[in-house]
Amino acid sequence: MGHQKLLQPMIGTVLVLLLLVGCGTPTPALDDAEAYINRGDAYMEKDEYDLAIAEFDKAIQLEPGYADAYFGRGTAYLIKGDFDRAMAEFDKAIQLKPDYAEAYIGRGLIYSEKGEYDLAIADYDQGIKLKPDYADDYFSRGSAYFDKGDLDRAIADFDKVIQLKPDYAEAYFSRGSFYSLKGEKEKAIADFKKVLELSDDPLLRQWSEEWLTALGAK
């Protein structure tokens, strides 16, 4: 099994979720800008990222200090693969709102994509400090530990993901892969079987079945 089958990229899914939970309740003065953000969010859900960016642009023109608009625009740029612009947007969101957990997570994802895992982990740490019950932050940090070759810390983070979100099939798949690499066959088999219980995703099921066959599971 190659690296890509161990941890499939989840940037789009994670960041759209971040976008939906990250935006706060507007004050009356921000109502017009919020309307643009809502339209931007709707375009994001339809994968129409250029249209989403245009809506976030309008929100920023109305309210240049609105952190949520920069976060939304950064999310769209990141999903499009424009890491430099995305980084600038997340930096601005954090400057305006230093306790913006989702912006730290978004920036951490950029560092991970660039292979700067220590910087990514530092941002994930901050995100976890601000929102300790957010499962996807542990998922992202665990992935960064895996990429650094620290399987024990990766497994510890995925333990936490599963504790917080027991039906998270991708977390079981990733942890099973880590256990396989460590030679902990029975634990790996249990996790891959759990994926088959939880997931209807054909590709995830196929990879889990391939792992089970390779591990000689009955």
Secondary structure by P-SEA (a helix, b strand, c coil): cccccccccaaaaaaaaaaaaccccccccaaaaaaaaaaaaaaaaacaaaaaaaaaaaaaaaccccaaaaaaaaaaaaaacaaaaaaaaaaaaaaacccaaaaaaaaaaaaaaacaaaaaaaaaaaaaaaccccaaaaaaaaaaaaaacaaaaaaaaaaaaaaacccaaaaaaaaaaaaaaacaaaaaaaaaaaaaaccccaaaaaaaaaaaaaaccc
